[in-house]
């Protein structure tokens, strides 16, 4: 890094400075005198752009006035090409502009050179080729000067690129370290090598004083040493002034460093090292750090600026590593202190308003009371349901009602197919007639034994006939009471075969309902018989319905990983819009409690269960 800084320092004192232009003008004048023997060179001048204006910066000879050449140089500047102007009766002014040939300059005029010449003899005055040859020679000389300027800009760009590369290399070396201690030691050690320093120290301010945390090439050091204390005092001096401090302060550094440097003088006297520099680093978050460099060579302004850039790039990374290396308890304490400082200190109006609002909210929750409710999912069900089942094995002939239909007592609901039963009825009746005819013949013959067998057959046939007739009577399924069909639709299943006892329809009495509440097992102890609450149905959100708990059953249901007990309740009012299967939310009041207790009820229960589970 020091090589880059030195190259940059040399570059700024190259051809574009006044002394170099003066030497270039004198050198070119000597060459012109030797090359153009027929011309007499009276004086020369060079103009250069400074602060937006072209100012004379070099004269030849040194005691020349050059006033007569200002107009010649101005014409060359305006025309951006060579100019030859008569001066007096026998003299000529020859001027040529200097252009910026760099890609950024784009051929901009940055200066001009002009010479006052006369012919040595009157015989040469009529030959203008001598003057033209000098103009061409001047053009070549100016081209060389432009090339030197271009080379100088390239050197500057190369030095700047190299300097940035070394900056990034140093920053990368700091960032890749796993801890603050190793990162700080890497920074100080590399800077010590690059700047050829005897010692580089890094310190952080905590409170009113700065404490050194790292010294180049030293993993351990004694904070009570006089040299360490003097270095910390020098860091305080720079941080208090928020500006780099150097000892001794050269005239070339004025304006770039702080004025007060007594602590740095004392450190130099103590360590017997000639030059001491401290660069502070203070960012918007309040991070305050300082870097002190001690060496024998004087510091340049470029080095101070470069070192300030290094500190600005690495300060945040070092601060993050320093905070991460602290113990967890210390991190918590520092965070709490920071929050309290923001809360009680100046500024942070929004933070203070948020804290006041939080305190007011918590105070309201603690002192105010409200009614606690147990909310449970509720389902509206019919008070009872009657199953209409198939009376015998057969086929469905007709369906007179389906789910949702209101029916009256005795109204036909389902008609079974009776064609097979009718055939069986005729068969049994024919069998009875045959048996009666045979019985009369046996009576005439007096065959008592055969007559007894025949009587038994007739009794069996009469029983079968009675069964068939009973089924015929039950082939039309009728509603046992007024109600509504809540389940079943046979209109799309006509002709389907059914077995005895198959469920066909469900009938519920109209206008009589009961309520089922799914109560979380953690709150089931709060639900008792006789408690009253309110029901809000999803289909009737514009009104609430009062109910009374009848009993808490032992039935449980699993849902979403939780266990719920079923409680039954009776609605205290009826509504024509009620439908079996409607769902909603029921609330049962549990009495007055603090609002914060109501809000945190589930959280407290979860914490108690967690404590019981993990507490040893």
Buried (B, 14 or more C-beta within 10 A) or exposed (E): BBEBBBBBBEBBEBBBEEEBBBEBBBEBBEEBEEEBEBBBBBBBBBBBBEEEEBEBBBBBEEEBEBEBBBBBBBBBBEEEEBBBBEBEEEBBBBBBBBBBBBEEBEEEBBBBBBBBBBBBEEEBBEEEEBBEBBBEBBBEBBBEBBEBBBEBBEBBEBBBEBBEEBBEEBBEBBBEBEEBBBBBBBBBBBBBBBBEBBBBBBBBBEEEEBEBBBBBEEEEBEEEEEBBBBBBBBBBBBBBBEBBBBBBBEEEBEEBBBEEBEBBBBBBEEBEBBBBBBBBBBEEEEBBBBBBBBBEEBBBBBBBBBBBBBBEBBBEBBBBBBBEBEEEEEEEEEEEEEEEEBEEEEEBEEEBEEBEEEEEEEEEBEEEBEEBBBBBBBBBBBEEBBEBBBBBBBBBBBBBBBEEBEBEEEEBBBBBBBEEBEEBBEBBBEBBEEBEEBBEEBEEEEEEEBBEEBEEBBEEBBEBBEBBBEBBEEBBBBBBEBBBBBBBBBEEEEEEEBEEEEEBBBBBBBBBBBBBBBBBEBBBEBBEEEBEBBBBBEEBEEEBBEBBBBEBEEEEEEEEEEEBBBBBBEBEEEEEEBBBEBEBBBBBEBEEEBBBBBEBBEEEEEEEEEEEEEEE
